[in-house]
């Protein structure tokens, strides 16, 4: 029962993104679409967890060991996603502080660069105009994921199922982290690459952003797999 409901959450997220337009600008609408997708998936996970019932047993034994979230959530994946969230926040801060108005006078959408040959205005640039959907989705998704992990840990049931559900929840949260990181780092990378002048700092920025693009894209694909088939990544314990 849980797997069909989980897939229903995924399909609902895709349907909402396809049918609902949050912003008239396609790039901004896509940034809103990522957290909408992740939250719909988490809603499906929550519904699956609420519907599932522990298997009846003849003998019930009390467990005096307190259950902790870190005992069920995938530590390596959660640590990697936390590091990527920090990188995402750092890039958003840099982009917001360096952003300027574009050619149409709209603030926070372009990067102004002064070179010996003149001043260049490069856009799009993930400035404040694009920051709020990313930050809002990340903050809301983090809160929902934390509450869901707490529910998974506290509810009665099988430890193996807790691990499966916890990994799926972290996978959903990972989409909310790695997908925006890919979009932000790729946009900044293309902008920096278009700068006609630069030195060692310019080359280092391009290399760092390229690494962020590759890692975030790989992580996003892995999180989708974890989200859809979490049981394949969990070692079932007897």
Secondary structure, DSSP 8 states (H G I E B T S, - for coil): -HHHHHHHHHHHHHHHHHH--S-SSHHHHHHHHHHHHHHHHHHHHHHHHHH------S------S---GGGTS-HHHHHHHHHHHHHHHHHHHHHHHHEE--TTS-TTSEEEEEETTEEEEE-----HHHHHHHHHHHHHHHHHHHHHHHHHHHS-S-HHHHHHHHHHHHHHHHHHHHHHHHHHHHHHHHHHHT-S---HHHHHHHHHHHHHHHHHHHHHHHHHHHHH-GGGGS----
